[in-house]
Amino acid sequence: MDLKSVITWLIPLFPLTGWVLWGLLGRYIKDLTGHLASAFVGVSFILSLVLFYIVSNSHGFTATLYPWIYAGRLGVNVSAVIDRLSMVMLVMVTGVGGLIHVYSIGYMKGDKGYARYFSFLNLFVFSMIMLIISNNLLLLYVFWEAVGFCSYILIGHWYHKKSASDAAKKAFIVNRIGDFGFSVGIFLLFLTTRTINYESVFKIIPALPSITVTAIALLLFAGAVGKSAQFPLHVWLPDAMEGPTPVSALIHAATMVTAGVYMIARLHVIFSYSPVASMFVLFIGTLTAFLAAFIAASQFDIKRIIAYSTISQLGYMFMAVGIGSYTAGIFHLISHAVFKGLLFLTAGSVMHAMAGELDLRKMGGMYPKMKITALTFIVGALALSGIPPFSGFFSKDAILADVFSRGFYLSWIIGELTALLTAFYIFRLIFRVFFGQSNVDPKLHVHESPAVMTYPMVILSLAAILIGFLGMPPFDHSVFYNFLNVDFKNAAIFAPFVNNASWVILSLISVLMGLLGILAAYILYIRKSVSPERVKRAIGPIYSLSYHKVYFDEIYDFLIVRTVLGLSTFFWRIIDDAIIDGAVNGIAAGFAFFSVKVKRIQNGMLMSYALTFAIGVIALLFYYFIR
């Protein structure tokens, strides 16, 4: 095994080892667990940078650890595909994940499940690393499920709270729906190609019938819809906020929800040969981006607002991969990982100061006491809003420019409206938390978070300012574009040319939308020229629809939950109790009744026995003669 392969397998080995060690020894080393767990992910980050440097000066390679499954025509190795796509993702996951680990040291201090938390946090990073570097669909599926398991465990970290355990179960069950489609897609792919290795599949896909490729692509996309919380399987992600805030940051920024976008980018050849599936991805992405932003605009839970923001931004990424602009989609994924991780960590800092309070209506005027948190929060909000020179401006506008240049004007218009709503809801949050009149409980001692929490926030805020320049326009000549597309023999498939002729005008429109959203929030919550209550009354039904999250939970509860409970009750009471148990118990009762009657014959009187015997003989003779 050469040096490149050794480094490749050391990257996931450290967090895997951490999972085992902290699970076994965490109770003994206690507070040291957090520092060691962070250090292990830090080592993986450094090794990822080394491998990144190696790959940037050469082409990608495949590193095989050992043969895994060989049965008939199925041959699967535990192998890693190391190219520029996987390296960009590796650096992001280990870098952002490492900062979230460090932040967790302060945030989770004193928690009863401290060691267990860091053990599974390491497992989460390991699972995502393996998902990224897998070179075949079976290995991908194993770690696809592993990140789902880790999210279930960590969302329900405070399992003694019913809301947390319910949220964990909801995430697990909803993802099972998408993952079922994903698994069927893998089976169909193997049945038609007789292979699940990426490179082998890509060679065969062009020769398959279009309807087969479309079926495979749509089934695979079902998995992405679940993992990346797209409509209609988006309902689990806002409830996942019941877990610790660093877990929310890891799920939203660096691990689970990014898996769906990465999977489509990795399997881009399949989707590129299915225009129907690609258009469906675009449709779902467009609808989800607007729908989630619409819901976020009226929420009061600080973490759920950011959660809906994640769903919305993922919608942008699916818009990109839906039109074949995979490079723009991955660039926004990386950019979003930075500023969304920042937003969650700053939200966690606010919660830390507010003793866990989440309601915007109980905050306000916190800027003087939490300046670092406020300033870094504003940086993340500006990046999310797409205001230059912050990263979201470059990454989001690359998507919208490509959507427009390819003629998908309705998606572009919806994307721009979503940008306006995005800027509005995130600055509504900022103005209500940090500025204006304070509604904070006087008993609370609001203070800045410790350095172990603020340092990761500052680092991410600097990244949110600088990382966007990697996608400096024209995007198809940017550093990120040129770096990512070296490994692909047909770069036109992975990253089609972006028409930059109208980029400046389109970007100005996007920035204008963002500024209008900020201005609307400023007028309503700082200047108060217009009362929010007055606006609420004026748009009553629309506000109600947004506030109640378009009634998705209620609809699902009525159509699915109650239906399942009703059917379960029917099968329990009627089929199981009445019919099956009734039949068995009825037979037993019949024999018991008959036995009670028959046993009266056994009275101990010899004359009665003789009479019975005689009656029996006469009956037999009578039957014999009349037959």
C-alpha positions as CSV (number, residue, x, y, z in Angstrom):
1,M,0.0,0.0,0.0
2,D,1.5,3.3,-1.1
3,L,1.6,6.5,0.9
4,K,-1.5,8.0,-0.7
5,S,-3.5,4.9,0.2
6,V,-2.2,4.9,3.8
7,I,-3.2,8.5,4.3
8,T,-6.6,7.8,2.7
9,W,-7.5,5.1,5.3
10,L,-6.0,7.0,8.2
11,I,-8.5,9.8,7.7
12,P,-11.6,7.7,8.7
13,L,-9.5,5.6,11.1
14,F,-9.1,8.3,13.7
15,P,-12.7,9.2,14.2
16,L,-13.6,5.5,14.1
17,T,-11.0,4.8,16.8
18,G,-12.4,7.8,18.8
19,W,-15.9,6.3,18.7
20,V,-14.6,3.0,20.3
21,L,-12.3,4.7,22.8
22,W,-14.7,7.3,24.1
23,G,-17.5,4.7,24.3
24,L,-15.4,2.4,26.4
25,L,-13.2,4.9,28.4
26,G,-15.2,8.1,28.3
27,R,-16.6,7.6,31.8
28,Y,-13.1,7.4,33.2
29,I,-11.4,10.3,31.4
30,K,-14.5,12.5,31.6
31,D,-13.9,16.1,30.4
32,L,-10.8,15.0,28.5
33,T,-13.1,13.1,26.1
34,G,-14.1,16.3,24.3
35,H,-10.5,17.5,23.8
36,L,-9.3,14.1,22.5
37,A,-12.4,13.6,20.3
38,S,-11.7,17.1,18.8
39,A,-8.0,16.3,18.4
40,F,-8.8,13.0,16.5
41,V,-11.0,14.9,14.0
42,G,-8.3,17.6,13.8
43,V,-5.8,14.9,12.7
44,S,-8.2,13.7,10.1
45,F,-8.5,17.3,8.9
46,I,-4.7,17.7,8.6
47,L,-4.4,14.4,6.7
48,S,-7.2,15.6,4.4
49,L,-5.3,18.7,3.7
50,V,-2.2,16.6,2.9
51,L,-4.2,14.4,0.6
52,F,-5.8,17.5,-0.9
53,Y,-2.3,18.8,-1.8
54,I,-1.3,15.5,-3.3
55,V,-4.5,15.2,-5.4
56,S,-4.3,18.8,-6.5
57,N,-0.9,18.1,-8.2
58,S,-2.1,14.9,-9.8
59,H,-5.1,13.0,-10.9
60,G,-7.4,11.0,-8.6
61,F,-6.9,7.4,-7.6
62,T,-8.6,4.4,-6.1
63,A,-7.4,2.9,-2.8
64,T,-8.6,-0.6,-2.0
65,L,-8.4,-1.8,1.6
66,Y,-9.6,-5.4,1.2
67,P,-12.0,-7.6,-0.8
68,W,-15.4,-7.5,0.8
69,I,-18.2,-9.5,-1.0
70,Y,-17.7,-11.9,-3.9
71,A,-20.8,-13.9,-4.8
72,G,-21.6,-14.9,-8.4
73,R,-21.2,-11.8,-10.6
74,L,-21.2,-9.5,-7.6
75,G,-17.8,-8.4,-6.6
76,V,-17.4,-5.6,-4.0
77,N,-14.3,-4.2,-2.4
78,V,-13.9,-1.8,0.5
79,S,-12.4,0.8,-1.8
80,A,-12.1,4.6,-1.7
81,V,-12.4,6.9,-4.7
82,I,-10.1,9.9,-4.2
83,D,-10.7,12.6,-6.7
84,R,-11.2,16.3,-6.5
85,L,-14.9,16.0,-5.7
86,S,-14.3,13.7,-2.7
87,M,-11.3,15.8,-1.5
88,V,-13.3,19.0,-1.5
89,M,-16.0,17.2,0.6
90,L,-13.4,15.6,2.9
91,V,-11.8,18.9,3.8
92,M,-15.2,20.5,4.4
93,V,-16.5,17.6,6.6
94,T,-13.3,17.3,8.7
95,G,-12.7,21.0,8.9
96,V,-16.2,22.1,9.8
97,G,-16.8,19.0,11.8
98,G,-13.6,19.6,13.8
99,L,-14.7,23.2,14.7
100,I,-18.1,21.9,15.8
101,H,-16.3,19.3,18.0
102,V,-14.3,22.1,19.7
103,Y,-17.4,24.2,20.1
104,S,-19.1,21.3,21.8
105,I,-16.5,21.2,24.5
106,G,-17.9,24.4,26.0
107,Y,-21.5,23.9,24.9
108,M,-21.9,20.3,26.4
109,K,-19.8,20.9,29.5
110,G,-21.5,19.3,32.5
111,D,-23.8,17.1,30.4
112,K,-24.5,13.7,31.9
113,G,-24.0,12.0,28.5
114,Y,-20.8,14.0,27.7
115,A,-18.7,11.0,26.7
116,R,-21.5,9.3,24.9
117,Y,-22.1,12.5,22.9
118,F,-18.5,12.8,21.7
119,S,-18.3,9.1,21.0
120,F,-21.2,9.3,18.5
121,L,-20.1,12.7,17.2
122,N,-16.9,10.9,16.1
123,L,-18.9,8.1,14.6
124,F,-21.0,10.6,12.7
125,V,-17.8,12.2,11.1
126,F,-16.4,8.7,10.3
127,S,-19.7,7.6,8.6
128,M,-19.8,10.7,6.5
129,I,-16.1,10.3,5.5
130,M,-16.8,6.8,4.4
131,L,-19.9,7.8,2.5
132,I,-17.9,10.4,0.6
133,I,-15.0,8.1,-0.4
134,S,-17.0,5.0,-1.2
135,N,-16.3,3.8,-4.7
136,N,-19.4,1.6,-5.1
137,L,-23.1,1.9,-4.3
138,L,-23.2,-0.9,-1.7
139,L,-20.6,0.8,0.5
140,L,-22.3,4.1,-0.1
141,Y,-25.6,2.6,1.1
142,V,-24.0,1.1,4.2
143,F,-22.7,4.5,5.3
144,W,-25.8,6.3,4.0
145,E,-27.7,4.3,6.7
146,A,-24.9,4.9,9.2
147,V,-25.3,8.6,9.1
148,G,-29.0,8.2,9.5
149,F,-28.4,6.0,12.6
150,C,-26.0,8.6,14.0
151,S,-28.5,11.4,13.5
152,Y,-31.1,9.3,15.3
153,I,-28.8,8.7,18.2
154,L,-27.7,12.4,18.5
155,I,-31.1,14.0,17.9
156,G,-32.4,11.9,20.8
157,H,-29.3,12.6,22.9
158,W,-31.5,13.9,25.7
159,Y,-33.8,10.9,25.4
160,H,-35.4,11.6,28.8
161,K,-37.3,14.4,27.0
162,K,-40.3,13.0,25.1
163,S,-39.9,15.8,22.5
164,A,-36.3,14.7,21.8
165,S,-37.1,11.0,21.6
166,D,-40.1,11.7,19.4
167,A,-38.0,13.9,17.1
168,A,-35.4,11.1,16.8
169,K,-38.0,8.6,15.9
170,K,-39.6,10.9,13.4
171,A,-36.2,11.5,11.6
172,F,-35.6,7.8,11.5
173,I,-39.1,6.8,10.2
174,V,-39.3,9.6,7.6
175,N,-35.9,8.7,6.3
176,R,-36.9,5.0,6.0
177,I,-39.4,6.1,3.3
178,G,-36.7,7.7,1.1
179,D,-34.1,5.0,1.9
180,F,-36.5,2.3,0.7
181,G,-36.7,3.9,-2.7
182,F,-32.9,4.4,-2.6
183,S,-32.3,0.7,-1.9
184,V,-34.8,-0.4,-4.7
185,G,-32.9,1.9,-7.1
186,I,-29.6,0.2,-6.2
187,F,-31.2,-3.3,-6.8
188,L,-32.6,-2.1,-10.1
189,L,-29.2,-0.7,-11.1
190,F,-27.5,-4.0,-10.3
191,L,-30.1,-6.1,-12.1
192,T,-29.6,-4.0,-15.3
193,T,-25.9,-3.4,-15.2
194,R,-24.6,-6.4,-13.1
195,T,-22.3,-4.0,-11.3
196,I,-22.4,-1.4,-8.5
197,N,-19.0,0.1,-9.0
198,Y,-19.2,3.7,-10.1
199,E,-16.9,3.6,-13.0
200,S,-18.4,0.4,-14.4
201,V,-21.9,1.7,-14.0
202,F,-21.0,4.9,-15.8
203,K,-19.7,3.0,-18.8
204,I,-22.9,1.0,-19.1
205,I,-25.5,3.7,-18.4
206,P,-25.4,5.3,-21.9
207,A,-26.5,2.0,-23.5
208,L,-29.5,1.4,-21.2
209,P,-33.1,2.3,-22.3
210,S,-34.1,5.8,-21.2
211,I,-37.0,4.6,-19.2
212,T,-34.7,2.3,-17.2
213,V,-32.2,5.1,-16.5
214,T,-35.1,7.4,-15.4
215,A,-36.5,4.8,-13.1
216,I,-33.1,4.2,-11.5
217,A,-32.5,8.0,-11.2
218,L,-35.9,8.7,-9.6
219,L,-35.5,5.9,-7.1
220,L,-32.0,7.1,-6.1
221,F,-33.4,10.6,-5.8
222,A,-36.0,9.3,-3.3
223,G,-33.1,8.6,-1.0
224,A,-31.8,12.2,-1.5
225,V,-35.3,13.6,-0.8
226,G,-35.3,11.9,2.6
227,K,-31.7,12.5,3.6
228,S,-31.6,16.1,2.4
229,A,-35.1,16.9,3.8
230,Q,-36.7,18.0,0.5
231,F,-40.5,18.2,-0.1
232,P,-42.5,16.1,0.8
233,L,-40.1,14.4,3.3
234,H,-38.8,17.6,4.8
235,V,-40.8,17.4,8.0
236,W,-38.2,15.6,10.1
237,L,-35.5,18.3,9.9
238,P,-37.2,21.1,11.9
239,D,-38.1,18.7,14.7
240,A,-34.5,17.5,14.8
241,M,-33.7,20.8,16.5
242,E,-34.6,19.0,19.8
243,G,-31.0,17.6,19.8
244,P,-28.0,19.6,21.1
245,T,-27.3,22.7,18.9
246,P,-23.8,21.4,17.8
247,V,-25.5,18.3,16.5
248,S,-27.9,20.5,14.5
249,A,-24.8,22.3,13.1
250,L,-23.1,19.0,12.2
251,I,-26.3,17.6,10.5
252,H,-27.1,20.8,8.6
253,A,-23.6,21.9,7.7
254,A,-21.2,19.0,7.2
255,T,-22.9,15.6,7.3
256,M,-26.3,14.1,6.8
257,V,-28.3,16.6,4.8
258,T,-25.5,17.3,2.3
259,A,-25.3,13.5,1.5
260,G,-28.2,13.8,-1.0
261,V,-26.6,16.5,-3.1
262,Y,-23.2,14.8,-3.0
263,M,-24.8,11.5,-4.1
264,I,-26.4,13.1,-7.2
265,A,-23.1,14.9,-8.0
266,R,-21.2,11.6,-7.6
267,L,-23.7,9.7,-9.8
268,H,-24.0,12.6,-12.2
269,V,-23.8,10.4,-15.3
270,I,-27.0,8.6,-14.4
271,F,-28.9,11.8,-13.9
272,S,-27.3,13.4,-17.0
273,Y,-28.8,10.6,-19.2
274,S,-32.3,11.1,-17.7
275,P,-33.8,14.5,-18.6
276,V,-37.1,13.5,-17.0
277,A,-35.5,12.7,-13.6
278,S,-33.3,15.9,-13.9
279,M,-36.4,18.1,-14.4
280,F,-38.1,16.4,-11.5
281,V,-35.0,17.2,-9.3
282,L,-35.2,20.8,-10.5
283,F,-39.0,21.0,-9.7
284,I,-38.6,19.5,-6.2
285,G,-35.6,21.8,-5.5
286,T,-37.4,24.9,-6.6
287,L,-40.6,24.1,-4.7
288,T,-38.7,23.2,-1.5
289,A,-36.5,26.3,-1.6
290,F,-39.5,28.7,-1.7
291,L,-41.7,26.6,0.6
292,A,-39.2,26.4,3.4
293,A,-38.3,30.1,3.2
294,F,-42.1,30.9,3.2
295,I,-42.5,28.9,6.5
296,A,-39.4,30.4,8.1
297,A,-40.6,33.9,7.7
298,S,-43.2,33.6,10.5
299,Q,-41.5,31.2,13.0
300,F,-40.3,32.3,16.5
301,D,-38.1,29.3,17.4
302,I,-34.5,30.5,16.6
303,K,-33.2,27.0,15.7
304,R,-36.2,26.1,13.6
305,I,-35.9,29.2,11.6
306,I,-32.3,28.2,10.7
307,A,-33.5,24.6,10.1
308,Y,-36.0,25.8,7.5
309,S,-33.2,27.9,6.1
310,T,-31.2,24.8,5.5
311,I,-34.1,23.1,3.7
312,S,-34.4,26.1,1.5
313,Q,-30.7,26.3,0.7
314,L,-30.6,22.6,-0.1
315,G,-33.4,23.4,-2.5
316,Y,-31.1,25.8,-4.4
317,M,-28.5,23.0,-4.5
318,F,-31.0,20.6,-6.0
319,M,-32.0,23.2,-8.5
320,A,-28.3,23.3,-9.6
321,V,-27.8,19.5,-9.9
322,G,-31.3,19.3,-11.6
323,I,-30.1,21.4,-14.5
324,G,-26.7,19.7,-14.6
325,S,-24.8,22.5,-13.0
326,Y,-23.1,20.1,-10.6
327,T,-20.1,22.3,-9.9
328,A,-22.3,25.2,-8.9
329,G,-24.3,22.9,-6.6
330,I,-21.2,21.6,-4.9
331,F,-19.8,25.1,-4.5
332,H,-23.0,26.2,-2.8
333,L,-22.8,23.1,-0.6
334,I,-19.3,24.0,0.6
335,S,-20.3,27.7,1.0
336,H,-23.5,26.8,2.8
337,A,-21.6,24.4,5.1
338,V,-19.5,27.3,6.4
339,F,-22.1,29.9,6.9
340,K,-24.8,27.5,8.1
341,G,-22.4,25.9,10.6
342,L,-21.7,29.5,11.7
343,L,-25.4,30.4,12.1
344,F,-26.0,27.3,14.2
345,L,-23.0,27.9,16.5
346,T,-24.0,31.5,17.0
347,A,-27.6,30.4,17.7
348,G,-26.2,28.0,20.2
349,S,-24.2,30.8,21.8
350,V,-27.5,32.8,22.2
351,M,-29.2,29.8,23.8
352,H,-26.2,29.3,26.1
353,A,-26.6,32.8,27.4
354,M,-30.4,32.5,27.6
355,A,-30.4,29.2,29.6
356,G,-31.8,27.3,26.6
357,E,-34.5,29.8,25.6
358,L,-35.5,29.6,21.9
359,D,-38.4,32.1,21.5
360,L,-37.5,35.3,19.7
361,R,-40.3,37.1,21.6
362,K,-38.3,36.6,24.8
363,M,-35.1,38.1,23.5
364,G,-33.9,41.6,22.3
365,G,-31.3,44.1,23.0
366,M,-28.5,41.5,23.5
367,Y,-25.9,43.1,21.3
368,P,-24.0,45.1,24.0
369,K,-23.6,41.9,26.1
370,M,-22.8,39.5,23.2
371,K,-20.9,41.5,20.6
372,I,-18.8,38.6,19.3
373,T,-21.8,36.4,18.9
374,A,-23.8,39.2,17.3
375,L,-21.1,40.2,14.8
376,T,-20.4,36.6,13.7
377,F,-24.2,36.0,13.5
378,I,-24.5,39.0,11.2
379,V,-21.7,37.7,9.0
380,G,-23.5,34.4,8.6
381,A,-26.7,36.2,7.9
382,L,-25.2,38.3,5.2
383,A,-23.6,35.2,3.6
384,L,-27.0,33.5,3.7
385,S,-28.7,36.5,2.2
386,G,-26.3,36.6,-0.7
387,I,-24.8,40.0,0.0
388,P,-21.3,40.6,-1.5
389,P,-18.6,39.9,-0.7
390,F,-19.8,37.1,1.5
391,S,-19.7,33.5,0.3
392,G,-23.4,33.0,-0.3
393,F,-23.4,35.8,-2.9
394,F,-21.0,33.9,-5.2
395,S,-22.3,30.4,-4.7
396,K,-26.1,31.1,-4.8
397,D,-25.8,33.5,-7.7
398,A,-23.8,31.0,-9.7
399,I,-26.8,28.7,-9.5
400,L,-29.4,31.4,-10.3
401,A,-27.4,32.6,-13.2
402,D,-27.1,29.1,-14.7
403,V,-30.9,28.5,-14.1
404,F,-31.7,31.7,-16.0
405,S,-29.2,31.1,-18.8
406,R,-30.7,27.7,-19.5
407,G,-34.1,29.1,-19.9
408,F,-35.8,27.9,-16.7
409,Y,-37.3,31.4,-16.0
410,L,-40.0,30.3,-13.6
411,S,-37.5,28.5,-11.4
412,W,-35.3,31.6,-11.6
413,I,-38.1,33.9,-10.5
414,I,-39.0,31.6,-7.6
415,G,-35.3,31.5,-6.7
416,E,-35.2,35.3,-6.5
417,L,-38.3,35.5,-4.4
418,T,-36.8,32.9,-2.1
419,A,-33.7,35.1,-1.8
420,L,-35.9,38.0,-0.7
421,L,-37.7,35.9,1.9
422,T,-34.3,34.5,3.1
423,A,-32.9,37.9,3.8
424,F,-36.1,38.9,5.5
425,Y,-36.4,36.0,7.9
426,I,-32.8,35.9,8.9
427,F,-32.6,39.6,9.7
428,R,-35.9,39.5,11.4
429,L,-34.2,37.0,13.7
430,I,-31.1,39.2,14.2
431,F,-33.1,42.4,14.8
432,R,-35.3,40.7,17.4
433,V,-32.5,39.0,19.2
434,F,-29.7,41.6,19.3
435,F,-31.4,45.0,18.8
436,G,-34.5,46.9,19.8
437,Q,-36.3,46.6,23.2
438,S,-35.1,43.8,25.5
439,N,-37.7,41.2,26.5
440,V,-35.1,39.1,28.3
441,D,-36.1,37.7,31.7
442,P,-34.3,39.9,34.3
443,K,-33.3,36.8,36.3
444,L,-31.1,35.7,33.4
445,H,-27.5,36.9,33.4
446,V,-26.8,37.3,29.6
447,H,-23.1,37.1,28.9
448,E,-20.8,36.2,26.0
449,S,-19.9,32.6,25.5
450,P,-16.5,31.2,26.6
451,A,-13.5,31.3,24.2
452,V,-13.8,27.6,23.3
453,M,-17.1,28.5,21.7
454,T,-16.4,31.9,20.2
455,Y,-13.1,30.9,18.5
456,P,-14.8,28.4,16.1
457,M,-17.5,31.1,15.4
458,V,-14.8,33.6,14.5
459,I,-12.9,31.1,12.3
460,L,-16.1,30.2,10.4
461,S,-17.1,33.9,10.0
462,L,-13.7,34.5,8.4
463,A,-14.2,31.5,6.1
464,A,-17.7,32.9,5.2
465,I,-16.1,36.1,4.1
466,L,-13.2,34.6,2.1
467,I,-14.4,31.3,0.7
468,G,-16.7,32.9,-1.9
469,F,-13.8,34.3,-3.8
470,L,-12.9,30.8,-4.9
471,G,-16.0,31.2,-7.2
472,M,-15.2,34.6,-8.5
473,P,-17.0,35.3,-11.7
474,P,-16.9,34.3,-14.5
475,F,-17.7,31.1,-12.6
476,D,-16.6,28.8,-15.4
477,H,-13.1,30.3,-15.1
478,S,-13.0,30.5,-11.3
479,V,-10.5,28.7,-9.0
480,F,-13.1,26.3,-7.7
481,Y,-14.5,25.4,-11.2
482,N,-11.0,24.8,-12.6
483,F,-9.9,22.7,-9.6
484,L,-13.0,20.5,-9.4
485,N,-13.3,19.6,-13.1
486,V,-9.8,18.2,-13.8
487,D,-10.7,14.7,-12.8
488,F,-13.7,14.4,-15.1
489,K,-13.0,13.2,-18.7
490,N,-16.2,14.9,-19.9
491,A,-16.3,18.1,-17.9
492,A,-19.2,19.3,-20.0
493,I,-21.4,16.6,-18.3
494,F,-20.3,17.5,-14.8
495,A,-20.1,21.2,-15.1
496,P,-21.7,22.7,-18.2
497,F,-20.7,26.1,-19.4
498,V,-22.3,28.9,-17.6
499,N,-23.5,31.8,-19.7
500,N,-21.9,34.8,-17.9
501,A,-22.9,37.5,-20.4
502,S,-25.8,38.6,-18.2
503,W,-24.2,37.6,-14.8
504,V,-23.7,41.1,-13.6
505,I,-27.3,42.1,-14.2
506,L,-28.6,38.8,-12.6
507,S,-26.3,39.3,-9.6
508,L,-27.6,42.9,-9.2
509,I,-31.1,41.6,-9.1
510,S,-30.2,39.0,-6.5
511,V,-28.4,41.5,-4.3
512,L,-31.4,43.9,-4.7
513,M,-33.7,41.1,-3.5
514,G,-31.5,40.5,-0.5
515,L,-31.4,44.2,0.4
516,L,-35.1,44.5,0.0
517,G,-35.6,41.6,2.4
518,I,-33.2,43.2,5.0
519,L,-35.0,46.6,4.5
520,A,-38.4,45.0,5.1
521,A,-37.1,43.4,8.4
522,Y,-35.6,46.8,9.4
523,I,-38.8,48.7,8.8
524,L,-40.9,46.2,10.7
525,Y,-38.6,45.4,13.7
526,I,-36.2,48.4,14.1
527,R,-37.9,51.5,12.7
528,K,-41.3,50.0,13.3
529,S,-42.8,52.3,10.7
530,V,-45.3,49.5,10.0
531,S,-46.5,47.3,12.8
532,P,-45.9,43.6,12.3
533,E,-49.3,42.9,13.8
534,R,-50.9,45.1,11.2
535,V,-49.1,43.2,8.4
536,K,-50.1,39.9,10.0
537,R,-53.8,41.0,10.0
538,A,-53.6,42.3,6.4
539,I,-52.3,39.0,5.1
540,G,-54.2,36.8,7.6
541,P,-54.6,33.5,5.7
542,I,-51.2,33.7,4.2
543,Y,-49.6,34.3,7.6
544,S,-51.6,31.5,9.1
545,L,-50.4,29.2,6.4
546,S,-46.8,30.1,7.0
547,Y,-47.1,30.0,10.8
548,H,-48.7,26.6,10.8
549,K,-46.0,25.3,8.4
550,V,-48.5,24.8,5.6
551,Y,-50.2,22.3,7.9
552,F,-47.9,19.5,6.7
553,D,-47.7,17.9,10.1
554,E,-51.4,18.0,10.5
555,I,-52.0,16.6,7.0
556,Y,-49.6,13.8,7.6
557,D,-51.1,13.1,11.0
558,F,-54.6,12.8,9.5
559,L,-53.7,10.9,6.3
560,I,-50.9,8.7,7.5
561,V,-50.5,8.6,11.3
562,R,-54.2,8.2,12.1
563,T,-54.7,5.9,9.1
564,V,-52.0,3.6,10.4
565,L,-53.3,3.8,13.9
566,G,-56.8,3.1,12.7
567,L,-55.7,0.1,10.6
568,S,-53.5,-1.1,13.5
569,T,-56.5,-0.9,15.9
570,F,-58.7,-2.7,13.4
571,F,-56.2,-5.5,12.9
572,W,-55.7,-5.7,16.7
573,R,-59.4,-5.6,17.8
574,I,-61.1,-7.3,14.8
575,I,-58.5,-9.6,13.1
576,D,-56.4,-10.5,16.0
577,D,-58.7,-10.3,19.0
578,A,-62.1,-11.2,17.4
579,I,-61.2,-13.5,14.6
580,I,-57.9,-15.2,15.4
581,D,-58.1,-15.2,19.2
582,G,-61.8,-15.6,19.0
583,A,-61.5,-18.8,16.9
584,V,-58.8,-20.3,19.0
585,N,-60.5,-19.3,22.3
586,G,-63.9,-20.4,20.9
587,I,-62.7,-23.9,20.1
588,A,-61.1,-24.2,23.5
589,A,-64.4,-22.9,25.1
590,G,-66.4,-25.4,23.1
591,F,-64.4,-28.3,24.3
592,A,-64.5,-27.0,27.8
593,F,-68.3,-26.8,27.6
594,F,-68.6,-30.3,26.0
595,S,-66.3,-31.7,28.7
596,V,-68.5,-30.2,31.5
597,K,-71.5,-31.9,30.0
598,V,-69.9,-35.2,29.3
599,K,-68.2,-35.6,32.6
600,R,-71.6,-36.0,34.3
601,I,-71.6,-39.5,32.8
602,Q,-68.8,-40.3,35.2
603,N,-71.0,-40.5,38.4
604,G,-69.5,-43.7,40.0
605,M,-72.7,-45.7,39.7
606,L,-72.4,-49.2,38.1
607,M,-76.0,-49.3,37.0
608,S,-75.6,-46.0,35.1
609,Y,-72.5,-47.3,33.3
610,A,-74.4,-50.6,32.4
611,L,-77.3,-48.6,31.0
612,T,-75.1,-46.3,29.0
613,F,-73.3,-49.4,27.6
614,A,-76.6,-51.0,26.6
615,I,-77.8,-47.9,24.9
616,G,-74.6,-47.8,22.9
617,V,-74.9,-51.4,21.8
618,I,-78.5,-50.9,20.8
619,A,-77.5,-47.8,18.8
620,L,-74.8,-49.7,17.0
621,L,-77.1,-52.6,16.2
622,F,-79.8,-50.3,15.0
623,Y,-77.3,-48.5,12.7
624,Y,-76.0,-51.9,11.4
625,F,-79.5,-53.3,10.5
626,I,-81.0,-50.2,8.9
627,R,-77.9,-49.4,6.8
